[in-house]
């Protein structure tokens, strides 16, 4: 597996890098998967590929120095702030069940499950949770592809597919500002629905988490 070390970029730069890596994999017919970790500076709202942006108060975001970018992938919006984002690119044929969307999420997510297990954090897919829709904020929407801790969503992921290749990326919540989230999305953030790495293990720093996630196995 090709690992790309953690680095911090603007929202548009991050999306451009993911897009360029996907195109490179297709052009070169790469069979080795690519795993990348990154952060965002300044904070940024990313919109799903086909998501309506009518809920966004662009004036407020500008006043808070928060960018807005549209992703290649679908799903709902995220506020990329105090978190770590991952991306994984591979040919559909690399996976046992790559043609099946939900199964491919589960296979790719095993990488994250394994890394968090090293930290004593056991994640699963929260299958017992009822699916919720109607929210603009991704972390309030539950699907069978979410990674959860104690039945609370910790990692929200999304995919796109192009010419026989998969790009999956997602947000790993380290911590969040509840008031800011509620202002940005105009929705009540139920703390019973989501969790963060800091809530699970207050002694685990973001730097330590990045080191574990970056470890080559």
C-alpha positions in Angstrom: 0.0 0.0 0.0 1.2 3.5 -0.9 1.0 5.8 2.2 0.9 9.6 1.8 1.9 11.3 5.0 -0.4 13.6 6.9 -0.3 17.2 5.6 -2.5 20.3 6.0 -3.9 22.2 3.0 -6.9 24.4 2.0 -10.1 22.6 1.2 -9.8 23.1 -2.5 -6.2 21.9 -2.5 -7.3 18.7 -0.6 -10.0 18.0 -3.1 -7.7 18.6 -6.0 -5.1 16.2 -4.5 -7.7 13.5 -4.1 -9.0 14.0 -7.6 -5.5 14.0 -9.1 -4.5 10.8 -7.2 -7.6 9.1 -8.5 -6.8 10.2 -12.1 -3.2 9.1 -11.7 -4.3 5.7 -10.5 -6.6 5.3 -13.5 -4.1 6.6 -16.1 -1.3 4.4 -14.8 -3.6 1.4 -14.1 -2.2 1.2 -10.6 -3.1 -1.9 -8.7 -1.5 -0.8 -5.4 -4.0 1.1 -3.1 -3.2 4.6 -1.9 -3.9 5.8 1.6 -3.6 9.5 2.5 -4.2 11.5 5.7 -4.7 15.2 5.7 -6.0 18.2 7.6 -7.7 21.5 6.6 -6.5 25.1 7.0 -8.5 27.2 7.3 -11.5 25.2 8.5 -13.8 24.2 5.6 -17.3 23.0 4.9 -17.3 20.3 2.2 -20.5 19.7 0.3 -21.5 16.4 -1.2 -21.3 16.2 -5.0 -25.1 16.8 -5.5 -26.0 18.5 -2.2 -28.0 21.7 -2.3 -26.1 24.6 -0.6 -29.2 26.7 0.3 -28.7 26.0 4.0 -25.3 27.7 4.0 -24.9 31.3 5.3 -21.9 32.3 3.2 -21.5 35.6 5.0 -21.3 33.9 8.4 -18.7 31.4 7.1 -16.6 34.2 5.7 -16.7 36.1 9.0 -15.4 33.0 10.7 -12.7 32.4 8.0 -14.4 29.1 7.0 -14.0 28.0 3.4 -16.5 26.0 1.3 -15.7 23.3 -1.2 -17.6 20.7 -3.2 -16.4 17.1 -3.0 -16.2 14.5 -5.7 -18.1 12.1 -3.5 -21.8 12.2 -2.5 -23.4 12.4 0.9 -24.0 15.4 3.2 -21.9 18.3 4.3 -19.1 18.2 6.8 -17.3 20.9 8.8 -13.6 20.0 8.6 -12.1 21.6 11.6 -10.7 19.7 14.6 -10.6 16.3 12.8 -8.4 14.1 10.6 -9.5 13.2 7.0 -8.4 10.0 5.2 -8.7 9.0 1.6 -8.3 5.5 0.1 -8.0 4.8 -3.7 -8.0 1.4 -5.3 -9.3 -0.5 -8.3 -12.6 -2.1 -7.8 -10.9 -5.4 -8.5 -8.6 -5.0 -5.5 -11.5 -5.7 -3.2 -13.3 -9.0 -2.7 -16.7 -7.4 -3.2 -15.7 -4.1 -4.9 -18.7 -4.0 -7.2 -21.1 -3.9 -4.2 -21.0 -0.4 -2.7 -21.8 -1.3 1.0 -19.5 -4.3 1.0 -16.7 -2.1 -0.4 -17.2 0.4 2.4 -16.9 -2.4 4.9 -13.8 -3.8 3.3 -12.0 -0.5 3.1 -13.0 0.5 6.6 -11.2 -2.5 8.0 -8.0 -0.5 7.7 -9.4 2.1 10.1 -10.9 -0.5 12.4 -7.5 -2.2 12.7 -5.6 1.0 13.4 -8.1 2.2 16.1 -7.9 -1.3 17.7 -4.2 -0.6 18.4 -5.4 2.3 20.5 -7.8 0.1 22.4 -10.8 1.7 20.6 -13.1 -0.9 19.1 -15.2 0.4 16.2 -18.1 -1.2 14.4 -20.7 -0.3 11.8 -23.5 0.6 14.2 -25.9 -1.7 12.4 -28.4 -1.5 15.3 -29.0 2.2 14.7 -32.0 3.3 12.7 -31.2 5.2 9.5 -31.8 8.9 9.8 -32.3 11.3 6.9 -33.3 14.9 6.3 -30.2 16.5 7.8 -27.6 18.6 6.0 -24.8 17.6 8.4 -23.3 14.3 7.5 -22.6 13.1 11.0 -26.3 13.2 11.9 -27.1 10.8 9.0 -26.7 7.1 9.9 -25.9 4.4 7.3 -24.5 0.9 7.3 -21.1 2.3 6.2 -20.5 4.5 9.3 -17.9 3.6 11.8 -19.2 3.9 15.3 -18.0 3.6 18.9 -20.5 2.5 21.5 -23.2 3.0 18.9 -22.2 6.6 18.3 -20.9 7.8 14.9 -17.2 8.6 14.9 -16.2 8.4 11.2 -18.4 9.5 8.3 -17.3 8.3 4.8 -18.3 8.8 1.2 -17.3 7.3 -2.1 -17.1 8.0 -5.8 -16.3 5.6 -8.6 -14.6 6.4 -11.9 -13.3 4.1 -14.7 -13.2 1.0 -12.5 -11.6 2.8 -9.5 -12.9 3.8 -6.1 -12.1 6.9 -4.1 -13.3 6.7 -0.5 -12.6 9.4 2.0 -14.0 10.4 5.3 -13.9 12.5 8.4 -12.5 11.2 11.8 -13.8 13.5 14.5 -11.1 14.4 17.0 -13.2 17.1 18.7 -15.9 19.6 17.7 -17.4 22.9 18.6 -21.1 22.2 19.2 -22.3 25.8 19.0 -20.4 26.4 15.8 -21.7 23.2 14.2 -25.3 24.1 15.1 -24.8 27.6 13.7 -23.3 26.4 10.4 -25.9 23.7 9.8 -28.9 25.2 11.5 -29.6 21.9 13.2 -29.5 20.6 16.8 -26.4 18.4 17.3 -27.5 15.5 19.5 -24.5 14.5 21.5 -26.0 11.0 22.0 -25.7 10.5 18.2 -22.0 11.3 17.6 -18.8 11.0 19.5 -15.1 12.1 19.2 -11.7 10.6 19.8 -11.2 13.1 22.6 -14.4 12.0 24.3 -13.4 8.3 24.0 -9.8 8.9 25.2 -9.1 12.5 26.6 -5.4 11.6 27.0 -4.9 10.8 23.3 -3.5 13.8 21.4 -4.2 14.4 17.8 -0.5 14.0 17.0 -0.5 10.6 18.6 -3.6 9.6 16.6 -2.0 10.8 13.4 1.1 8.7 14.2 -1.0 5.5 14.7 -3.1 6.1 11.6 0.1 6.8 9.6 1.9 3.6 10.7 2.8 1.3 7.8 1.7 -2.2 8.4 
